[in-house]
């Protein structure tokens, strides 16, 4: 007597839901038989073997429509071509996931750096960065960076003239501080600036340089004390700004009672 299996039995056997097997039935992939006497649906041994093949094909992310074609309308030449195309798709997906992993690691480095320098003002050399003033929109400027690489995250940046720290009065400070220029910056640890074909006319390069560095852990509206702390540090060390001041957004928190915004502050010094 032929061995038969119910929908529930095969669902448990393959570790899927009964609804999954019913979907395969509706799509004409593997269809159970119907007992003419009991009207119950059942699968036979051949169906089990076919479903095992389907599970393998699903495991390599072949779409269900393609699986149906593979099962009923493909010869060996077509099967080989299907696998070649699937391999190409997976290679591309692996590349995309590797880019995402690099971006996540870039954020990790940023947050780790913020924690390590949480309440300090220090002298350090910046990593080489690429810089582009925002002209049309933030999204289009971000996209210009993504044409260069997808491995690092471009960050929204407020740019201040170096005279910010020369302001003698609170009013002068407020005038400069309230009118930043907007840009996008990105770390260039891939040496894109030295690669052939780098669009040097479109991007400025912030080469490694001695900087005063600190983290701002409050909203920009509450940043006055941090800038005064940096100004005091520079005065004590006999330092003067030698270029534009960058305030790079690393994260923001919109919830009540949250940690506030987080910004990197870079002040190149003589």
Secondary structure, DSSP 8 states (H G I E B T S, - for coil): ----B-HHHHHHHHT--HHHHHHHHHTTSS--EE-TTT--EEB-HHHHHHHHHHHHHHHTT--HHHHHHHHHS--HHHHHHHHHHHHHHHHHHHHHHHHHHHHHHHHHHHHHHHHHTTT-EEEEE---EEEEE--S-HHHHHHHHHHH-SSS--EEEEEE-GGGGG--SHHHHHHHHTS-EEEEEEE-TT-GGGSTT--TTT-EEE-S-EEEEEEE-S-GGG-HHHHHHHHHHHHHHT--EEEEEEEEEEE---STT----EEEEEEEE-
